[in-house]
Amino acid sequence: MMKPKSEIFDVDLTLGRAASLLEPMSVVVIDDFDILEDYVEAWEKLAVEALEPNPFYEPWMLIPALRTQSTGKDLCVVLVLTLCDGDPVLCGVFPLEKKQRYKKLPLAAYSLWQHIYSPLCTPLIGVSRARGCIDAFLDWLASQRECALMDFNLVSGDGPFHQLLNECLAARNASSLEGASHYRAVLRPKESADTYLRAAQSSEHRKDLRRKRRRLSELGQLEVTSLEAGGDVDAWVEEFLQLEASGWKGTSGGAFACIEANRNYFVSITKAAFARGRLIMLAVRLEGKPIAMKCNFIAEPGSFAFKIAFDESFAAYSPGVLLEIENIDHFHAQRSVEWMDSCAIPDHPMINRLWLDRRTIKSLLIPTGRKAGELVISTLPLMRSLNRRLRQLHVRD
């Protein structure tokens, strides 16, 4: 049997830029994902005390993603560890994808791995050793001669990770370049759901939704249900899969149920979240049949709105919007988390209309230490400016 492939890099944090840190750290690079099972217990402890929550990089979500979404990709998971009283402690998890070209440039680059169901790539880093962990990762990057660039893509731009990363780079006099940035809707509570909805909606919009709800209730018994502890999670998951597949996503092949690997991924993560008490599923039901369903994940102190589906034959009644109103009400009633990330595209027409607050999602590009990477960082802003200017001239002509 072949020995599982992994690499270990000892990062000397008693020298140079990391001289202020007292705990030596090691970097373990894993590309045989079965090995990750050995780290699950330490990984889950790390997630509890993470600098920023990101359930998509926790083991119960990341390992199934690696097993179902990694075909054709050059992936590895970089773990940063240290010793505490002789016992290994996991300090950071960085899932990476290596590409042979950065955009159209002939330079190999790492990026934080984003699969199609991952709306956030902020790495998991233990809060008590956050600076040392980032320094260890940056030192490891400097040892990688194959890649000239590292893209910290799709990270929270207004959170402590982004701030600390910039501080570490500044301490090294390292260059960096901000890439794509956008605002994403986030739900933060007000005094009550009614107060929130009055701030989010015009009186005409609220009146229209009440009218649609009345018309819908005339068709049969209308109720809103939620998956409770001890409930039948298998039935809820199957209902969601069928509902999503019945609409345009099913027709286009984008529904979970259309591809076995994607179905397996959804089933795995929802059941794992339910077992941990971290799954929220809501449904609008007409005569017991779901016509809109929503799936959220809890990652304290926040939560993440993952997927929503509705029966398109009831589109005239806006069942998805009605369910989102119920989601806002449920969020205020439970008061179990401080915020909910919409995980939506920047200009989502429904979410941006209902959710009042925003969070910043950013990308930060840095060189790994190679001169080619430094050159890209220094010249890319000029290249972008010239491209914009040329496009403007082309439009005028």
ZAROVEX-827440 format. One record per residue (C-alpha): residue number from 1; x, y, z. Coordinates in Angstrom, 2 decimals. Layout:
% residues N
<atom nr="NUM" x="X" y="Y" z="Z"/>
...
***
This chain:
% residues 397
<atom nr="1" x="0.00" y="0.00" z="0.00"/>
<atom nr="2" x="1.28" y="3.43" z="-0.90"/>
<atom nr="3" x="2.05" y="5.66" z="2.00"/>
<atom nr="4" x="-0.47" y="8.54" z="2.17"/>
<atom nr="5" x="1.15" y="11.63" z="0.77"/>
<atom nr="6" x="1.66" y="14.59" z="3.05"/>
<atom nr="7" x="4.47" y="17.02" z="3.70"/>
<atom nr="8" x="5.64" y="18.57" z="6.94"/>
<atom nr="9" x="7.45" y="21.90" z="7.06"/>
<atom nr="10" x="8.91" y="23.09" z="10.34"/>
<atom nr="11" x="8.64" y="26.86" z="10.51"/>
<atom nr="12" x="11.20" y="28.43" z="12.81"/>
<atom nr="13" x="9.29" y="31.18" z="14.58"/>
<atom nr="14" x="12.22" y="32.03" z="16.84"/>
<atom nr="15" x="13.99" y="33.82" z="13.99"/>
<atom nr="16" x="13.40" y="36.85" z="11.78"/>
<atom nr="17" x="9.94" y="38.35" z="11.47"/>
<atom nr="18" x="8.30" y="36.01" z="14.00"/>
<atom nr="19" x="10.85" y="36.47" z="16.76"/>
<atom nr="20" x="8.23" y="37.73" z="19.19"/>
<atom nr="21" x="6.36" y="34.41" z="19.14"/>
<atom nr="22" x="7.36" y="31.83" z="21.70"/>
<atom nr="23" x="5.63" y="28.71" z="20.36"/>
<atom nr="24" x="7.29" y="26.95" z="17.41"/>
<atom nr="25" x="4.82" y="25.86" z="14.76"/>
<atom nr="26" x="4.74" y="23.20" z="12.07"/>
<atom nr="27" x="2.94" y="23.22" z="8.75"/>
<atom nr="28" x="1.46" y="19.96" z="7.47"/>
<atom nr="29" x="0.37" y="19.78" z="3.83"/>
<atom nr="30" x="-2.18" y="17.07" z="3.07"/>
<atom nr="31" x="-3.44" y="15.99" z="-0.33"/>
<atom nr="32" x="-4.69" y="12.53" z="0.66"/>
<atom nr="33" x="-7.94" y="13.67" z="2.22"/>
<atom nr="34" x="-8.53" y="10.46" z="4.15"/>
<atom nr="35" x="-5.73" y="11.65" z="6.44"/>
<atom nr="36" x="-7.86" y="14.60" z="7.48"/>
<atom nr="37" x="-10.06" y="12.25" z="9.49"/>
<atom nr="38" x="-7.17" y="11.97" z="11.98"/>
<atom nr="39" x="-7.47" y="15.68" z="12.72"/>
<atom nr="40" x="-11.26" y="15.97" z="13.10"/>
<atom nr="41" x="-11.34" y="16.17" z="16.90"/>
<atom nr="42" x="-8.69" y="18.91" z="17.01"/>
<atom nr="43" x="-10.31" y="20.59" z="14.00"/>
<atom nr="44" x="-13.70" y="20.83" z="15.70"/>
<atom nr="45" x="-12.07" y="22.33" z="18.79"/>
<atom nr="46" x="-10.40" y="24.88" z="16.54"/>
<atom nr="47" x="-13.74" y="25.80" z="14.95"/>
<atom nr="48" x="-15.24" y="26.56" z="18.37"/>
<atom nr="49" x="-12.52" y="29.10" z="19.16"/>
<atom nr="50" x="-11.93" y="30.37" z="15.64"/>
<atom nr="51" x="-11.03" y="34.00" z="15.02"/>
<atom nr="52" x="-13.94" y="34.08" z="12.57"/>
<atom nr="53" x="-16.57" y="31.40" z="11.97"/>
<atom nr="54" x="-16.67" y="29.64" z="8.61"/>
<atom nr="55" x="-18.68" y="26.40" z="8.62"/>
<atom nr="56" x="-17.70" y="25.71" z="5.01"/>
<atom nr="57" x="-14.14" y="25.03" z="6.21"/>
<atom nr="58" x="-15.16" y="22.91" z="9.21"/>
<atom nr="59" x="-14.53" y="19.17" z="8.86"/>
<atom nr="60" x="-18.18" y="18.14" z="8.53"/>
<atom nr="61" x="-18.51" y="20.43" z="5.51"/>
<atom nr="62" x="-15.01" y="20.53" z="4.02"/>
<atom nr="63" x="-14.23" y="16.80" z="3.97"/>
<atom nr="64" x="-17.46" y="15.91" z="2.08"/>
<atom nr="65" x="-16.71" y="18.77" z="-0.32"/>
<atom nr="66" x="-13.21" y="17.45" z="-0.97"/>
<atom nr="67" x="-14.67" y="14.01" z="-1.68"/>
<atom nr="68" x="-17.42" y="15.22" z="-4.04"/>
<atom nr="69" x="-16.29" y="18.55" z="-5.54"/>
<atom nr="70" x="-12.54" y="18.14" z="-6.12"/>
<atom nr="71" x="-12.47" y="16.26" z="-9.45"/>
<atom nr="72" x="-9.94" y="17.75" z="-11.84"/>
<atom nr="73" x="-8.52" y="20.20" z="-9.29"/>
<atom nr="74" x="-5.07" y="20.38" z="-7.71"/>
<atom nr="75" x="-5.99" y="20.71" z="-4.03"/>
<atom nr="76" x="-4.32" y="20.40" z="-0.68"/>
<atom nr="77" x="-5.16" y="21.34" z="2.89"/>
<atom nr="78" x="-2.49" y="23.19" z="4.85"/>
<atom nr="79" x="-2.65" y="22.66" z="8.61"/>
<atom nr="80" x="-0.71" y="24.78" z="11.08"/>
<atom nr="81" x="0.05" y="23.08" z="14.39"/>
<atom nr="82" x="1.95" y="23.73" z="17.59"/>
<atom nr="83" x="2.62" y="21.86" z="20.83"/>
<atom nr="84" x="1.02" y="22.74" z="24.15"/>
<atom nr="85" x="2.29" y="20.78" z="27.17"/>
<atom nr="86" x="3.57" y="18.17" z="24.75"/>
<atom nr="87" x="0.24" y="17.73" z="22.95"/>
<atom nr="88" x="-0.33" y="18.86" z="19.35"/>
<atom nr="89" x="-2.76" y="21.74" z="18.91"/>
<atom nr="90" x="-4.32" y="22.63" z="15.56"/>
<atom nr="91" x="-4.02" y="26.38" z="15.01"/>
<atom nr="92" x="-5.17" y="26.88" z="11.45"/>
<atom nr="93" x="-6.78" y="25.25" z="8.41"/>
<atom nr="94" x="-6.09" y="26.62" z="4.91"/>
<atom nr="95" x="-7.69" y="24.66" z="2.03"/>
<atom nr="96" x="-5.79" y="25.60" z="-1.13"/>
<atom nr="97" x="-6.15" y="25.18" z="-4.86"/>
<atom nr="98" x="-3.11" y="25.47" z="-7.10"/>
<atom nr="99" x="-3.59" y="26.74" z="-10.64"/>
<atom nr="100" x="-0.92" y="26.93" z="-13.32"/>
<atom nr="101" x="-2.10" y="30.36" z="-14.42"/>
<atom nr="102" x="-3.29" y="33.37" z="-12.45"/>
<atom nr="103" x="-6.13" y="34.73" z="-14.54"/>
<atom nr="104" x="-4.45" y="35.06" z="-17.97"/>
<atom nr="105" x="-0.89" y="35.38" z="-16.66"/>
<atom nr="106" x="1.52" y="32.43" z="-17.08"/>
<atom nr="107" x="2.23" y="32.25" z="-13.35"/>
<atom nr="108" x="1.23" y="29.46" z="-10.99"/>
<atom nr="109" x="-0.75" y="30.63" z="-7.97"/>
<atom nr="110" x="-2.42" y="29.34" z="-4.85"/>
<atom nr="111" x="-5.88" y="30.47" z="-3.81"/>
<atom nr="112" x="-8.17" y="29.55" z="-0.96"/>
<atom nr="113" x="-10.39" y="26.79" z="-2.33"/>
<atom nr="114" x="-13.86" y="27.85" z="-3.37"/>
<atom nr="115" x="-16.13" y="25.12" z="-4.69"/>
<atom nr="116" x="-19.56" y="25.86" z="-6.12"/>
<atom nr="117" x="-21.28" y="25.55" z="-2.73"/>
<atom nr="118" x="-18.75" y="27.57" z="-0.74"/>
<atom nr="119" x="-19.69" y="31.27" z="-0.43"/>
<atom nr="120" x="-16.88" y="32.11" z="2.03"/>
<atom nr="121" x="-13.17" y="31.25" z="2.13"/>
<atom nr="122" x="-11.99" y="32.86" z="5.38"/>
<atom nr="123" x="-9.61" y="30.25" z="6.85"/>
<atom nr="124" x="-10.22" y="28.78" z="10.29"/>
<atom nr="125" x="-7.64" y="30.16" z="12.71"/>
<atom nr="126" x="-7.55" y="29.77" z="16.47"/>
<atom nr="127" x="-8.00" y="33.11" z="18.16"/>
<atom nr="128" x="-5.36" y="32.51" z="20.86"/>
<atom nr="129" x="-2.56" y="31.85" z="18.35"/>
<atom nr="130" x="-3.87" y="33.74" z="15.35"/>
<atom nr="131" x="-0.84" y="35.90" z="14.59"/>
<atom nr="132" x="1.64" y="33.05" z="14.95"/>
<atom nr="133" x="-0.56" y="30.88" z="12.74"/>
<atom nr="134" x="-0.70" y="33.44" z="9.94"/>
<atom nr="135" x="3.05" y="34.04" z="10.18"/>
<atom nr="136" x="3.68" y="30.30" z="9.96"/>
<atom nr="137" x="1.50" y="30.04" z="6.88"/>
<atom nr="138" x="3.23" y="33.02" z="5.23"/>
<atom nr="139" x="6.63" y="31.48" z="5.99"/>
<atom nr="140" x="5.48" y="28.24" z="4.38"/>
<atom nr="141" x="4.30" y="30.16" z="1.32"/>
<atom nr="142" x="7.76" y="31.70" z="1.01"/>
<atom nr="143" x="9.20" y="28.18" z="0.78"/>
<atom nr="144" x="7.00" y="27.27" z="-2.18"/>
<atom nr="145" x="8.98" y="27.90" z="-5.35"/>
<atom nr="146" x="6.33" y="26.56" z="-7.72"/>
<atom nr="147" x="3.78" y="29.30" z="-7.06"/>
<atom nr="148" x="4.50" y="33.00" z="-7.39"/>
<atom nr="149" x="1.23" y="34.28" z="-5.96"/>
<atom nr="150" x="-1.28" y="33.60" z="-3.20"/>
<atom nr="151" x="-4.85" y="34.83" z="-3.53"/>
<atom nr="152" x="-6.74" y="35.21" z="-0.25"/>
<atom nr="153" x="-10.01" y="35.24" z="-2.16"/>
<atom nr="154" x="-13.54" y="35.59" z="-0.85"/>
<atom nr="155" x="-12.62" y="36.42" z="2.74"/>
<atom nr="156" x="-14.49" y="38.64" z="5.16"/>
<atom nr="157" x="-13.15" y="42.12" z="4.48"/>
<atom nr="158" x="-14.44" y="43.68" z="7.70"/>
<atom nr="159" x="-13.38" y="40.94" z="10.09"/>
<atom nr="160" x="-10.34" y="40.30" z="12.28"/>
<atom nr="161" x="-8.67" y="37.86" z="9.83"/>
<atom nr="162" x="-8.32" y="40.44" z="7.08"/>
<atom nr="163" x="-7.05" y="43.02" z="9.57"/>
<atom nr="164" x="-4.53" y="40.65" z="11.13"/>
<atom nr="165" x="-3.30" y="39.41" z="7.75"/>
<atom nr="166" x="-2.58" y="43.00" z="6.71"/>
<atom nr="167" x="-0.75" y="43.60" z="9.99"/>
<atom nr="168" x="1.43" y="40.53" z="9.44"/>
<atom nr="169" x="2.21" y="41.62" z="5.89"/>
<atom nr="170" x="3.06" y="45.14" z="7.05"/>
<atom nr="171" x="5.43" y="43.74" z="9.69"/>
<atom nr="172" x="7.25" y="41.89" z="6.89"/>
<atom nr="173" x="7.25" y="44.91" z="4.57"/>
<atom nr="174" x="5.46" y="42.58" z="2.16"/>
<atom nr="175" x="3.51" y="43.97" z="-0.77"/>
<atom nr="176" x="-0.12" y="43.11" z="-1.46"/>
<atom nr="177" x="-2.89" y="44.07" z="-3.83"/>
<atom nr="178" x="-6.60" y="44.23" z="-3.14"/>
<atom nr="179" x="-8.61" y="42.42" z="-5.75"/>
<atom nr="180" x="-12.34" y="41.99" z="-6.22"/>
<atom nr="181" x="-14.49" y="43.42" z="-3.46"/>
<atom nr="182" x="-18.24" y="43.49" z="-2.99"/>
<atom nr="183" x="-20.93" y="43.92" z="-0.38"/>
<atom nr="184" x="-23.18" y="41.04" z="0.63"/>
<atom nr="185" x="-26.46" y="41.24" z="2.49"/>
<atom nr="186" x="-26.36" y="40.28" z="6.16"/>
<atom nr="187" x="-29.21" y="40.07" z="8.66"/>
<atom nr="188" x="-28.72" y="41.78" z="12.03"/>
<atom nr="189" x="-31.61" y="42.00" z="14.51"/>
<atom nr="190" x="-33.64" y="45.01" z="15.50"/>
<atom nr="191" x="-35.98" y="45.31" z="18.47"/>
<atom nr="192" x="-38.42" y="42.92" z="16.83"/>
<atom nr="193" x="-39.16" y="41.27" z="13.51"/>
<atom nr="194" x="-41.99" y="43.73" z="12.94"/>
<atom nr="195" x="-39.65" y="46.69" z="13.50"/>
<atom nr="196" x="-37.16" y="45.15" z="11.10"/>
<atom nr="197" x="-39.71" y="44.49" z="8.36"/>
<atom nr="198" x="-41.19" y="47.98" z="8.65"/>
<atom nr="199" x="-37.69" y="49.39" z="8.08"/>
<atom nr="200" x="-37.03" y="47.02" z="5.19"/>
<atom nr="201" x="-40.35" y="47.24" z="3.33"/>
<atom nr="202" x="-42.65" y="49.96" z="2.17"/>
<atom nr="203" x="-46.24" y="49.87" z="3.39"/>
<atom nr="204" x="-47.33" y="49.01" z="-0.16"/>
<atom nr="205" x="-44.96" y="46.03" z="-0.28"/>
<atom nr="206" x="-46.16" y="44.74" z="3.09"/>
<atom nr="207" x="-49.77" y="45.14" z="1.98"/>
<atom nr="208" x="-49.09" y="43.24" z="-1.24"/>
<atom nr="209" x="-47.48" y="40.34" z="0.62"/>
<atom nr="210" x="-50.38" y="40.14" z="3.07"/>
<atom nr="211" x="-52.74" y="39.97" z="0.11"/>
<atom nr="212" x="-50.72" y="37.17" z="-1.51"/>
<atom nr="213" x="-50.66" y="35.25" z="1.75"/>
<atom nr="214" x="-54.45" y="35.52" z="2.07"/>
<atom nr="215" x="-54.94" y="34.34" z="-1.50"/>
<atom nr="216" x="-52.60" y="31.43" z="-0.89"/>
<atom nr="217" x="-54.43" y="30.41" z="2.28"/>
<atom nr="218" x="-57.67" y="30.30" z="0.29"/>
<atom nr="219" x="-56.22" y="27.35" z="-1.63"/>
<atom nr="220" x="-55.91" y="25.20" z="1.49"/>
<atom nr="221" x="-54.35" y="24.98" z="4.92"/>
<atom nr="222" x="-51.27" y="27.21" z="4.96"/>
<atom nr="223" x="-48.67" y="26.78" z="7.69"/>
<atom nr="224" x="-45.02" y="27.47" z="8.43"/>
<atom nr="225" x="-43.03" y="24.62" z="9.98"/>
<atom nr="226" x="-39.48" y="24.18" z="11.18"/>
<atom nr="227" x="-37.30" y="21.13" z="11.70"/>
<atom nr="228" x="-37.02" y="20.61" z="15.43"/>
<atom nr="229" x="-34.54" y="18.57" z="17.47"/>
<atom nr="230" x="-35.57" y="14.93" z="17.21"/>
<atom nr="231" x="-37.43" y="15.59" z="13.97"/>
<atom nr="232" x="-37.21" y="13.52" z="10.81"/>
<atom nr="233" x="-34.21" y="15.13" z="9.13"/>
<atom nr="234" x="-34.18" y="12.52" z="6.36"/>
<atom nr="235" x="-37.71" y="13.46" z="5.33"/>
<atom nr="236" x="-36.92" y="17.18" z="5.38"/>
<atom nr="237" x="-33.78" y="16.73" z="3.31"/>
<atom nr="238" x="-35.59" y="14.60" z="0.74"/>
<atom nr="239" x="-38.41" y="17.15" z="0.50"/>
<atom nr="240" x="-35.90" y="19.91" z="-0.14"/>
<atom nr="241" x="-34.11" y="17.91" z="-2.83"/>
<atom nr="242" x="-37.36" y="17.17" z="-4.63"/>
<atom nr="243" x="-38.61" y="20.75" z="-4.36"/>
<atom nr="244" x="-35.38" y="22.22" z="-5.71"/>
<atom nr="245" x="-35.25" y="19.72" z="-8.57"/>
<atom nr="246" x="-38.84" y="20.54" z="-9.59"/>
<atom nr="247" x="-37.89" y="24.04" z="-10.72"/>
<atom nr="248" x="-35.51" y="25.75" z="-13.09"/>
<atom nr="249" x="-32.46" y="24.40" z="-11.26"/>
<atom nr="250" x="-33.62" y="20.89" z="-11.99"/>
<atom nr="251" x="-34.24" y="21.74" z="-15.65"/>
<atom nr="252" x="-30.81" y="23.36" z="-16.02"/>
<atom nr="253" x="-29.02" y="20.58" z="-14.13"/>
<atom nr="254" x="-28.05" y="22.83" z="-11.24"/>
<atom nr="255" x="-30.15" y="21.21" z="-8.51"/>
<atom nr="256" x="-28.40" y="19.04" z="-5.95"/>
<atom nr="257" x="-30.42" y="16.00" z="-7.03"/>
<atom nr="258" x="-29.23" y="16.27" z="-10.66"/>
<atom nr="259" x="-25.72" y="14.96" z="-9.88"/>
<atom nr="260" x="-25.16" y="12.13" z="-7.45"/>
<atom nr="261" x="-21.99" y="13.67" z="-5.97"/>
<atom nr="262" x="-23.80" y="16.95" z="-5.28"/>
<atom nr="263" x="-26.77" y="15.13" z="-3.78"/>
<atom nr="264" x="-24.43" y="13.16" z="-1.51"/>
<atom nr="265" x="-22.73" y="16.38" z="-0.45"/>
<atom nr="266" x="-26.02" y="18.04" z="0.52"/>
<atom nr="267" x="-27.28" y="15.00" z="2.38"/>
<atom nr="268" x="-23.98" y="14.64" z="4.25"/>
<atom nr="269" x="-23.69" y="18.24" z="5.43"/>
<atom nr="270" x="-27.33" y="18.71" z="6.40"/>
<atom nr="271" x="-27.38" y="15.52" z="8.46"/>
<atom nr="272" x="-24.05" y="16.41" z="10.06"/>
<atom nr="273" x="-25.33" y="19.89" z="10.94"/>
<atom nr="274" x="-28.54" y="18.43" z="12.37"/>
<atom nr="275" x="-26.57" y="16.01" z="14.55"/>
<atom nr="276" x="-24.63" y="18.99" z="15.93"/>
<atom nr="277" x="-27.74" y="21.09" z="16.56"/>
<atom nr="278" x="-26.63" y="23.54" z="13.87"/>
<atom nr="279" x="-29.21" y="23.06" z="11.14"/>
<atom nr="280" x="-32.18" y="25.38" z="10.60"/>
<atom nr="281" x="-34.78" y="24.27" z="8.07"/>
<atom nr="282" x="-38.01" y="26.18" z="7.51"/>
<atom nr="283" x="-40.91" y="25.42" z="5.18"/>
<atom nr="284" x="-44.08" y="27.07" z="3.96"/>
<atom nr="285" x="-46.58" y="24.23" z="3.50"/>
<atom nr="286" x="-49.88" y="24.14" z="1.68"/>
<atom nr="287" x="-52.03" y="21.19" z="2.70"/>
<atom nr="288" x="-48.89" y="19.64" z="4.20"/>
<atom nr="289" x="-46.88" y="19.90" z="0.98"/>
<atom nr="290" x="-43.85" y="22.21" z="0.98"/>
<atom nr="291" x="-44.08" y="25.04" z="-1.53"/>
<atom nr="292" x="-40.99" y="26.87" z="-0.20"/>
<atom nr="293" x="-38.09" y="25.61" z="1.91"/>
<atom nr="294" x="-34.95" y="27.19" z="3.36"/>
<atom nr="295" x="-31.77" y="25.65" z="4.77"/>
<atom nr="296" x="-29.47" y="27.60" z="7.13"/>
<atom nr="297" x="-26.39" y="26.64" z="9.16"/>
<atom nr="298" x="-25.47" y="27.95" z="12.60"/>
<atom nr="299" x="-21.85" y="28.96" z="13.22"/>
<atom nr="300" x="-21.81" y="30.97" z="16.42"/>
<atom nr="301" x="-21.87" y="33.84" z="16.92"/>
<atom nr="302" x="-23.49" y="33.93" z="13.49"/>
<atom nr="303" x="-25.29" y="31.80" z="10.94"/>
<atom nr="304" x="-25.35" y="31.30" z="7.18"/>
<atom nr="305" x="-28.34" y="31.13" z="4.85"/>
<atom nr="306" x="-27.32" y="28.28" z="2.56"/>
<atom nr="307" x="-30.09" y="27.41" z="0.09"/>
<atom nr="308" x="-33.71" y="28.22" z="-0.66"/>
<atom nr="309" x="-36.17" y="26.48" z="-3.02"/>
<atom nr="310" x="-39.79" y="27.04" z="-3.96"/>
<atom nr="311" x="-42.52" y="25.55" z="-6.10"/>
<atom nr="312" x="-42.57" y="27.65" z="-9.26"/>
<atom nr="313" x="-46.21" y="26.78" z="-9.97"/>
<atom nr="314" x="-47.06" y="29.11" z="-7.05"/>
<atom nr="315" x="-44.77" y="31.92" z="-8.26"/>
<atom nr="316" x="-47.68" y="34.38" z="-8.46"/>
<atom nr="317" x="-47.93" y="34.18" z="-4.65"/>
<atom nr="318" x="-44.20" y="34.84" z="-4.04"/>
<atom nr="319" x="-43.67" y="31.81" z="-1.76"/>
<atom nr="320" x="-39.93" y="32.43" z="-1.57"/>
<atom nr="321" x="-40.44" y="35.98" z="-0.33"/>
<atom nr="322" x="-43.10" y="34.81" z="2.14"/>
<atom nr="323" x="-40.64" y="32.24" z="3.47"/>
<atom nr="324" x="-37.93" y="34.87" z="3.77"/>
<atom nr="325" x="-40.29" y="36.97" z="5.89"/>
<atom nr="326" x="-40.76" y="33.90" z="8.09"/>
<atom nr="327" x="-36.99" y="33.46" z="8.25"/>
<atom nr="328" x="-36.60" y="37.02" z="9.54"/>
<atom nr="329" x="-39.32" y="36.37" z="12.12"/>
<atom nr="330" x="-37.68" y="33.07" z="13.18"/>
<atom nr="331" x="-34.30" y="34.81" z="13.45"/>
<atom nr="332" x="-35.71" y="37.43" z="15.82"/>
<atom nr="333" x="-37.75" y="34.94" z="17.83"/>
<atom nr="334" x="-34.85" y="32.57" z="18.49"/>
<atom nr="335" x="-32.21" y="35.19" z="19.31"/>
<atom nr="336" x="-29.64" y="32.40" z="19.29"/>
<atom nr="337" x="-27.17" y="34.11" z="16.93"/>
<atom nr="338" x="-26.05" y="37.68" z="16.35"/>
<atom nr="339" x="-26.23" y="37.75" z="12.56"/>
<atom nr="340" x="-26.98" y="35.74" z="9.45"/>
<atom nr="341" x="-24.88" y="35.92" z="6.28"/>
<atom nr="342" x="-27.12" y="35.73" z="3.22"/>
<atom nr="343" x="-24.40" y="33.94" z="1.17"/>
<atom nr="344" x="-26.10" y="35.68" z="-1.77"/>
<atom nr="345" x="-24.70" y="37.28" z="-4.88"/>
<atom nr="346" x="-23.91" y="41.00" z="-4.48"/>
<atom nr="347" x="-27.03" y="42.34" z="-6.21"/>
<atom nr="348" x="-29.56" y="39.69" z="-5.29"/>
<atom nr="349" x="-32.93" y="41.26" z="-6.10"/>
<atom nr="350" x="-34.92" y="39.66" z="-3.30"/>
<atom nr="351" x="-32.41" y="39.48" z="-0.44"/>
<atom nr="352" x="-31.02" y="42.99" z="-0.95"/>
<atom nr="353" x="-34.55" y="44.31" z="-0.80"/>
<atom nr="354" x="-35.36" y="42.62" z="2.51"/>
<atom nr="355" x="-32.04" y="42.53" z="4.37"/>
<atom nr="356" x="-30.84" y="45.89" z="5.59"/>
<atom nr="357" x="-27.18" y="45.37" z="6.48"/>
<atom nr="358" x="-24.10" y="44.42" z="4.44"/>
<atom nr="359" x="-20.77" y="42.73" z="5.01"/>
<atom nr="360" x="-17.66" y="43.21" z="2.88"/>
<atom nr="361" x="-16.20" y="40.30" z="0.93"/>
<atom nr="362" x="-12.68" y="40.88" z="-0.38"/>
<atom nr="363" x="-9.73" y="39.31" z="-2.15"/>
<atom nr="364" x="-6.12" y="40.06" z="-1.26"/>
<atom nr="365" x="-3.31" y="39.02" z="-3.62"/>
<atom nr="366" x="0.23" y="38.65" z="-2.31"/>
<atom nr="367" x="3.52" y="37.39" z="-3.76"/>
<atom nr="368" x="4.95" y="34.24" z="-2.20"/>
<atom nr="369" x="8.49" y="35.57" z="-2.43"/>
<atom nr="370" x="9.37" y="35.00" z="-6.06"/>
<atom nr="371" x="10.39" y="38.04" z="-8.14"/>
<atom nr="372" x="7.74" y="37.23" z="-10.74"/>
<atom nr="373" x="5.05" y="37.54" z="-8.09"/>
<atom nr="374" x="6.48" y="40.84" z="-6.86"/>
<atom nr="375" x="6.46" y="42.12" z="-10.43"/>
<atom nr="376" x="2.80" y="41.21" z="-10.89"/>
<atom nr="377" x="1.80" y="42.95" z="-7.67"/>
<atom nr="378" x="3.67" y="46.11" z="-8.65"/>
<atom nr="379" x="2.49" y="46.28" z="-12.26"/>
<atom nr="380" x="-1.05" y="44.85" z="-12.13"/>
<atom nr="381" x="-2.69" y="48.14" z="-11.02"/>
<atom nr="382" x="-1.13" y="49.92" z="-14.01"/>
<atom nr="383" x="-2.20" y="47.12" z="-16.35"/>
<atom nr="384" x="-5.76" y="47.32" z="-15.02"/>
<atom nr="385" x="-5.80" y="51.09" z="-15.44"/>
<atom nr="386" x="-4.57" y="50.81" z="-19.03"/>
<atom nr="387" x="-7.19" y="48.16" z="-19.80"/>
<atom nr="388" x="-9.96" y="50.38" z="-18.44"/>
<atom nr="389" x="-8.65" y="53.30" z="-20.47"/>
<atom nr="390" x="-8.51" y="51.23" z="-23.66"/>
<atom nr="391" x="-12.07" y="50.00" z="-23.10"/>
<atom nr="392" x="-13.26" y="53.57" z="-22.63"/>
<atom nr="393" x="-11.55" y="54.64" z="-25.85"/>
<atom nr="394" x="-13.06" y="51.69" z="-27.67"/>
<atom nr="395" x="-16.56" y="52.63" z="-26.49"/>
<atom nr="396" x="-16.05" y="56.25" z="-27.61"/>
<atom nr="397" x="-14.86" y="55.12" z="-31.04"/>
***
